[in-house]
Amino acid sequence: MTFGNPHLHHRRTESTNDHARKLAEAGAASGTVVTADEQTAGRGRHGRRWSAPPGAALLYSAILRPLDERHALLPLAVPLAACEAIEALAPLECQVKWPNDVWISERKVGGVLIEARPPDWAVIGVGMNLTIGEDEFPSDLRWPATSVGHDATPEAARAALDDALDRWVEAPGDQVLEEFARRDALRGREVSWGDAAPTAAGSGTASGVDERGYLLVETPDGPVALGAGEVSLHLG
């Protein structure tokens, strides 16, 4: 598997994920990567907006096809690849806040959005803050944000992420789970969530992830396993 061949770059687009999805639907090859200097309708999970000043972030979407059992833990593997790419750019240590946020010192530096039509294809979207100043982040962010810094460029970040995804998207499940446990930012922390069928509202202590990639939470009523699509977490 080789990501970045071909690579399509835009100065400005609505959303790299939208563009990559259209390419996937038209039969574009696995490994195709779409990037942009700026996007006007970027988004994260639950439709939240993702924006960045032109040239100050990596705005990246890649096509993976076809999907099979090797990709069952793709939602965990991709943020691990993002962590590895960041650490190749600068002397930093990254963690993953389940399910899809990348943290440096408990501040969000990147996020992942995967959109898929199994078994045909998946679009792997990654946004990574590179050189966004503290005063350039939106005031309504749900969690404090940061950037990689160290003069990291979108070109270098793209190359590092291409390489990391090559290693992680088809990595054995036990390897993904082991590395995720090492980078798990939630383990031992109090989390809560609201009603989202089929999961009732609740709270407890995060205790890792299971073999499906579900978040495990210890609650007064016993252990709960949360699917990423079911809940929006709040840290205590």
Beta strands, then each sheet from edge to edge (+ up, - down):
strand 1: 7-13
strand 2: 33-39
strand 3: 57-64
strand 4: 95-97
strand 5: 101-104
strand 6: 107-117
strand 7: 121-129
strand 8: 190-193
strand 9: 202-209
strand 10: 215-219
strand 11: 222-226
strand 12: 233-235
sheet 1: 1+ 2+ 3- 7+ 6- 5+ 4-
sheet 2: 11+ 10- 9+ 8- 12+
end
